[in-house]
Amino acid sequence: MPDPNLLPIDAAHEILAVFGITEPTAVYERQVKPDGFDHAGLWDVIADASPFVFIIDHRAALPDELARIAPAVAELGAELTVDVFHGTASLADVEQAFSGTIPAVNLDRCR
């Protein structure tokens, strides 16, 4: 009988694909179990490998972090510009609306 605390492997793969993860990584290999992923393990994979999830240290230089974020926003169909004045960054300005769709995940299959 499958472990009720694990997200089935097929459902986990759908979720990972939404976050741009389509190939196994070292963290994936450490976290995957024969029947799927526990929630913490799935988050570890997403946080490690997704080009759309950013964990920013408060000590990091904001312009450097925004330089990592802008390409991910562009992949979603929007242009991100950053104005830097006197060594600090202003609020990022999204110049056009997102276009296209983000794949939906049937969450009923994940329970």
C-alpha positions as CSV (number, residue, x, y, z in Angstrom):
1,M,0.0,0.0,0.0
2,P,1.4,3.5,-0.9
3,D,2.5,5.8,1.9
4,P,-0.3,8.4,2.3
5,N,2.4,11.0,3.4
6,L,4.1,10.8,0.0
7,L,3.2,12.7,-3.1
8,P,3.0,10.1,-6.0
9,I,5.9,10.2,-8.4
10,D,3.7,11.1,-11.4
11,A,2.1,14.0,-9.6
12,A,5.5,15.2,-8.3
13,H,6.8,15.2,-11.9
14,E,3.9,17.3,-13.0
15,I,4.6,19.8,-10.3
16,L,8.3,19.9,-11.0
17,A,7.6,20.5,-14.7
18,V,5.5,23.6,-13.8
19,F,8.6,24.9,-12.0
20,G,10.8,24.2,-15.0
21,I,12.4,21.1,-13.7
22,T,12.3,18.3,-16.3
23,E,15.5,16.4,-15.6
24,P,16.7,14.7,-12.4
25,T,19.3,16.6,-10.3
26,A,21.5,15.5,-7.5
27,V,19.0,16.8,-5.0
28,Y,16.2,15.0,-6.8
29,E,18.1,11.8,-6.6
30,R,18.7,12.3,-2.8
31,Q,15.0,13.1,-2.1
32,V,13.0,10.8,-4.4
33,K,11.7,7.6,-2.8
34,P,10.3,4.6,-4.6
35,D,6.7,5.8,-4.1
36,G,7.3,9.5,-4.6
37,F,8.3,12.5,-2.5
38,D,7.5,13.8,0.9
39,H,6.6,17.5,0.9
40,A,9.9,18.7,2.3
41,G,11.8,16.7,-0.2
42,L,9.8,18.1,-3.1
43,W,10.4,21.6,-1.9
44,D,14.2,20.9,-1.6
45,V,14.2,19.9,-5.3
46,I,12.2,22.9,-6.4
47,A,14.3,25.4,-4.3
48,D,17.5,23.9,-5.7
49,A,16.7,23.5,-9.3
50,S,13.8,25.8,-10.4
51,P,14.8,28.7,-12.6
52,F,11.6,30.4,-11.2
53,V,12.2,30.2,-7.5
54,F,14.6,32.6,-5.9
55,I,15.8,32.6,-2.4
56,I,17.6,35.9,-1.8
57,D,19.9,36.5,1.2
58,H,19.2,39.8,2.8
59,R,22.9,40.5,2.6
60,A,23.0,40.1,-1.2
61,A,23.3,43.1,-3.5
62,L,19.8,43.7,-5.0
63,P,21.0,44.5,-8.5
64,D,22.9,41.2,-8.6
65,E,19.8,39.3,-7.5
66,L,17.6,41.1,-10.0
67,A,20.0,40.2,-12.7
68,R,19.2,36.5,-11.9
69,I,15.5,37.1,-11.8
70,A,15.1,39.1,-15.0
71,P,15.8,36.1,-17.4
72,A,13.2,34.0,-15.5
73,V,10.6,36.7,-15.9
74,A,11.4,37.0,-19.6
75,E,10.8,33.3,-20.0
76,L,7.3,33.9,-18.7
77,G,6.7,36.5,-21.4
78,A,7.4,39.8,-19.6
79,E,10.3,42.2,-19.7
80,L,11.8,43.3,-16.4
81,T,13.9,46.4,-16.3
82,V,15.9,47.6,-13.3
83,D,17.1,51.1,-12.7
84,V,20.1,51.4,-10.4
85,F,20.8,54.8,-8.8
86,H,23.7,55.4,-6.4
87,G,24.4,51.7,-5.9
88,T,20.8,50.8,-5.0
89,A,18.0,49.4,-7.1
90,S,14.6,50.9,-7.5
91,L,11.5,48.8,-7.6
92,A,11.5,46.5,-10.6
93,D,9.2,47.6,-13.4
94,V,7.4,45.1,-15.4
95,E,6.8,46.8,-18.8
96,Q,4.4,44.4,-20.3
97,A,1.7,42.0,-19.1
98,F,2.5,38.3,-18.9
99,S,1.4,36.5,-22.0
100,G,0.8,32.8,-22.5
101,T,-0.3,30.4,-19.8
102,I,1.4,28.5,-17.0
103,P,0.5,24.8,-17.0
104,A,-2.1,23.8,-14.6
105,V,-1.6,20.9,-12.2
106,N,-4.6,18.8,-11.1
107,L,-4.2,19.0,-7.4
108,D,-6.8,16.4,-6.8
109,R,-4.3,13.9,-8.1
110,C,-1.8,15.1,-5.5
111,R,-3.9,14.1,-2.5
